[in-house]
Amino acid sequence: MAFLIFYAFNGTINNLESLGVPRILSIAILMFVISVPIYFSSTRLLPLSFLL
């Protein structure tokens, strides 16, 4: 499982680098794209979990 996640991240970073995006910026973009849905799901769904 970890290998598949690493492969997906590495492929995405290499793809962005081939488009001219620096590596540090592509890592920042990936971190943002992954953390924003986690943040919104935790702030919108967890406060409503007391209703379950």
N, C-alpha and C positions, 0 to 999 in steps of 0.2 A: 504494500500500500504506500509506504513512504517512497519507494522507488518511483511509483507512478506519479505521485505529487511532485517529486523532484523533477521528473521528466517533463511534466506539464509546465512547471515554473521555468525550467531551463529553456525549453522550447519557446515559451512566450518572450523571455528576455532576449534570446538570440534573434527572434523575429523582430522585436522592436529595435534591436541594435542594427539589424540590416536595413531598417528604415531611417537610420541616422539618429536615433534616440540614444543618449549616453546611458551606460549600464546603471549608474546610480539613480538616474531619473526613471528608468524603466522599473527598477526595484521599488521606488517610491510610488509609482503608479499602481503596481500590483498590490502593494500594502494597502493603498487607499481603496482600491476596488474590492479587496477582500474584507477590510475592516468596516466599511460603511454599511453593508447589509447586516453584518453581525451587530453593529451598534444600533441600527434602527429596529432590528428584530428584538433585541434585548430591552430597548427602552419602550417599545410599544406593546410587546407581548408579555413580558415578565410582570409589569404592574397589573395586568389583567389576570394573572394566574391565580389570584385569590378567588376568582369567580368559579374556577373549575372544581 
